[in-house]
């Protein structure tokens, strides 16, 4: 597939590297030649220096025969104009744009072929807010990802030493708990993926990924972690787009406080949020946190635009007694460093955003993609089409499928029914298959597996 990516920032650059390593024809456009040079040294792709929305730059990048343009510059206006130019002059089939400004997003009629011809809108702030909301609603989870329009969730947990599943074989974890209908799709130990079989024993510190119907996911998380205390009190540091959207999402079901250091912004939030208590101050101020009873807070979320401020305030909140801390981290190099210290969860906006983008780029009918393990693994939702003569999956039991190494099917959604994967389960046409892939470089094998072929017998 020939793809033009506009903007070589953290999201654009990471996406370009990811797709270039999957044998796509990638052209990356940015006005900074130094950034382009650094990325080109790491992957086989073409780079163009120039303004992303200029017609001559897009033509030079190959827009006339590109399958897709992905506009990810830091300017909403540049992204929107680039899609308009690609549509009007070059008839590019698929146009994806990152749009951050809430004022634009409120008017969906803007983004139609007759106005601004953007096929897919990506709002990182909305994606990250939803991602954090899921984590707060699942105490003990490291990641919570939605599939099949919210019917299925993939949840990652770190097994704590007090969990009753430590020392048990994978096949014995759910003994005596017939209502816990779930499938374990991956276990990571010492940063490496284990090959799961009946002899695999759970150890403290393992990262465990399971798939369950959304209605069951919270109960499974609680059971595996031995937790029985739900989150109630949430303190958010930062009242920007992400912090304010998260407060709106949570305030109906949680006791939410939000700290904002800009007085004008704090006043605006007081007027727009219904039940959230908005505080004017610095989230890294120890006295303020103590005054606000940080030791009774279930979740502290540092969501400002400053990585260092997020890290320091989250570490301080943890030291003062917050039960769980999360920090928004834009620099990838900080993520692993932070999670090995006092902060429980580092949230990478680019990884969340890239997952949403990949769902529109994958070949075959892949309707959802989530990037995992710093981009080395993926969870996908693919739709099975065809029949036994044209498909390699339809009409076959899961045990018969030739899945690549490290791939595991967790669940199948058939119309409104969620079916947890079992070896004898037969895949039918139009089933939505939820799958974990430990090595994302095997994605081509999965795409080919789900593609319909008129010549397959």
Phi, psi and omega in degrees: 000135179265117186233132174254125179251124181257117182105118183252033176288198185295320179285310182297316179296316179296320179295318179299315179296319181296313184285326179296329179281000178247024175066031172269158175268102188249133171239127183248128183245132176201158180274353181256107183293331181294318179295317179297320181297319180295319180290320181295332177291344186254352183203161179271092178210165179263145178234146178231129177267124179164177179282128193296334184261359180288132181304319182293328178290318178295321177294319178297328180282351177097030183296336183296328180237020178282145175280334189201144170240130179242108185265109186232028178289173180281356182251118176303318184295319177297317180298317182291317179294321179300318178294322178296316179296316181298323180287313187286314186268327190241354177054041179297128187299313185237129183232119181244136181223139171273124178232121185262325190291123183298327180299323176291316187293339180290338185250087184294336180293346176293327191257065175229165185301327183283345181243267175253105188283076177250122183282323182225125175261132177243121176244100182303322182298317179292321179296315181292320179300315178295323179297314180292322178303315179300319180295319180293324181284350180237084178304134179093351182271145174266329177212144174223117186236137184264144175222162175052052179055038176088003181283332185232144175231142170256126185238137175248134176228156169257122184291119179274161188293341180269356182293140182289350181274351178297130180089357179265151173287150182305320184288348183255357186301318188258016178301133179081002180232072186294337180284346181274083182270100185210166181225126176275121186253343180199146173226128177247134178224125183055045177071359180248148179279134177272152171274113187277129173211184184294344181265354183292125182255133179284134177239154176299137181095351177294143169265119187243130179249127176228157178244136178208159171300142185305324180296337182258343191301317180296318180296321179294316178302313180299316181296316183292324183270347183072027181259142177227004182256110178287158175287138178232315186254126182235132175242122182253129174258115180110118182253030175287198183301316182290311182299317182290320178296319179297317179300318178299320181293326189264333194297341178283341186233349181231162172271108190247133169238146181228130178255126179229130185271349176265121187296320180294317179294320178299319179295318178299318181293325176301325183277335185260334180267137187276307188247351181286135174274117182261128182244134176267118181166190184252122182291347177265009178273111184302317181298320180295316180297319178295317179299328181268017175057054181301333181289350176255003180280132179280319181223127173250123182244115177266109191231032177281178178274002185249112181303312184297318178296321178297314182297312184294317181292323179292320177296319178295316180299321179295317181295329182274359171118003176299136185292320181218139180234141176232145181223132175282122184233116180275328181277118182302326183294340180276336192300305182297321179299317183292316184290344177274358182250227188271354182264132186286315185224126172261128183256120181259107181302323183291326178291321177296317182291318181299322177302317179295323179292318184298331180299335181262358185248331182301146176282163184074183181268075176262115188257348176209140178222137173232129179276131185231163175053053179057032176092356182278338181234164178217150169244132186228158172239114182242146180258129178276131179234167175089201179223190184298336182272335185248351183237146177273356182240325184294133179082007182243146174290153179303323181295341182271346185288142179267074180282145176294159179301134180088001179261141179214134176272129182260324182200162174232133175253119182244104188058247181260000186263135176259121180246114177290137187299131172226153186304324186270358182292128182265130180278134178250161178299139181077005171294143172263117186257121180263123189224143173255135181234109184293329179241106185295343178290350177270006184299328178299322178296320180291318179300316179295326180297325184263359178280140179275135180232130180290342185257357182288136178235000000 
